[in-house]
């Protein structure tokens, strides 16, 4: 299951936690809001990991449908896919 694999890393789990409350965890963005998510560069800066590593993490999480990306020019913004997260949590509750 791709979701379980994507959640198998503490940094990726932290990214999901941080994005849940972006106003509390990230600086103000040029967009002035978080409707489209958090800029990938802010996520990178918060983790202190390299850009290629964060790109790989975000791509993996997006492939697992945990994140939804939106492009604005050259910048990519990520937000949580609450529907998939809720369904996954429900499946865990029912089966484990």
N, C-alpha and C positions, 0 to 999 in steps of 0.2 A: 504494500500500500504506500503510495507516494507521500501521502500526508504524514504517516508515521515516520517515514524516513526524513522528511523535511523538518519534523519537530524533534528529531533526535540530536539536536545540537543546541547547547545553551544560548549561543548568540542568536540563533534564529528564533528561539523562544522569546528572548528579550526583545527582539525586533517587533514581534507580535504584541508584546506587552506595551512597548513604547508607543506604537502606532495606535493602540486603543485610545490613548489620551494624548494626542499630539501637542495640544496647547501646553500641557504640563512637562513634556519631555523634549521639546524641540524649540529652537528660536523662531521668531516670526518669519514667515516666508514672504517672498516678493509678491505672491498672489494675494496675500492678506487674509487667506482662509485656508482651511484644510479639507474642503469638500472633495477635492480630487486626490487627497492623500498628502504624504510627506515626501519632499524632494529626496531623491536617492543620495545626494551629496550630504544632506543632514544626517541621514542614517549612517553613512560611511563615517562621518566625523564623530558621531556618538560612539561607534564601536571601536574606533582607532585601528581598524583593520585596513588592509590595502583595498584600493578600488576594484581590482580584479576579483578579490575574494568576496567583497560585498556584492558585486555584480552576479557572481555565481550563486551566492546565497539567495538573492532576490529572485533570480531566474528560476531557481529550484522551487522556491515558495510559490511563485506565480504558476509554474507548471503543475504544482499540486493543488491549484485553485485556492490557496490560502490568501493570496494577495491579488489585487486588481491594479493594473498600471494604467496611467493616463499620461500622454505626452503633451507638453507645452513647449513648442520650439525644440531646443536641444535638451531640455530637462524632462526627466521622467519622475512621476509622483506615484507613490504606492499607498494603498489603503487596504485594510483588512476586508476579506470576503466573509462578512458576518453570517451569511446564509450557509456557506460550506462549514465554517467553524461550528455553528450551532448543530448542523446535521452530524458532524463528526463527534461532537461531545455527546449527543443523544445516542449515537451508535455505541460509543464506549460505555455509557451508562447501562444500556440494555444488554450488552453482550459480555461485559467484563465486570 
